[in-house]
């Protein structure tokens, strides 16, 4: 039976880009697997081979396949050096830093990002420069270095506005809002998450529509507006499930668990928080798992069970100490003092 499938790596990479722009990670991975197979057969297509490995790494991390994503990124980095492709090398270093902070490896992220930034400046890639500033800012936020984080976020937004990359601009506003969450400025953070969703809607990026929505929901929960938060979560969760975005899904389940906790529906609160924890374990993200454990403790605190709350808070504290998550340590200390 005749097939219309293409073996042209450039066409396959282009198709994968289209899927990635719609957060269709699984479909993109399938196209990229074909691109890698095809490009591997031709020594003149090393650049396309490296690009396909890099893009597949980006998709796999959304799907919770960290080990496979790291393997692909290492292949992309090796190819970039072999063919002296500075752009591919800079993009790969930036992505590896992203993997590092997601796994709580902040020092590794801070080692990789200056190398990527040097490349971006040397080749005058303003988009990559903006993305590196964004990764630096996010890492500093997680380390509770808020002044450094705000500086980097502002640099990221300026660069990404100049580059015209609305999709990455949506991510910048999403992550910048996290800085205001650290400062417990929930109103400002909610406003910025709404901006993230607005930019994502402009380019039809369902992934960041979902991220802006469930992150805004987290702020609304802290503002004691759980019913309103539920509406944002009802929008976000089906998108995250459809796109198999496990990183986003674990955070959305965490938020939904807290929303049920605020509504004193203890059974549903426990169910969603445990679902979130299992996902965090699946994708091997210890700091987010610690945050979920802390939130299980918060729900027990709201129920008046101080003994169980303390057990969960101390379990989370051990994880945060191990990974140097200063921001989360500060929050857990406040929770413990409040018992």
Secondary structure, 3 states (H helix, E strand, C coil): CCCCCCCCHHHHHHHHHHHHHCCCHHHHHHHHHHHHHHHCCCHHHHHHHHHHHHHHHHHHHHCCCHHHHHHHHHHHHHHHHHCCCHHHHHHHHHHHHHHHHHCCCHHHHHHHHHHHHHHHHHCCCHHHHHHHHHHHHHHHHHCCCHHHHHHHHHHHHHHHHHHCCHHHHHHHHHHHHHHHHHCCCHHHHHHHHHHHHHHHHHHCCHHHHHHHHHHHHHHHHHCCCHHHHHHHHHHHHHHHHHHCCHHHHHHHHHHHHHHHHHCCCHHHHHHHHHHHHHHHHHCCCHHHHHHHHHHHHHHHHHHCCHHHHHHHHHHHHHHHHHHCCHHHHHHHHHHHHCC
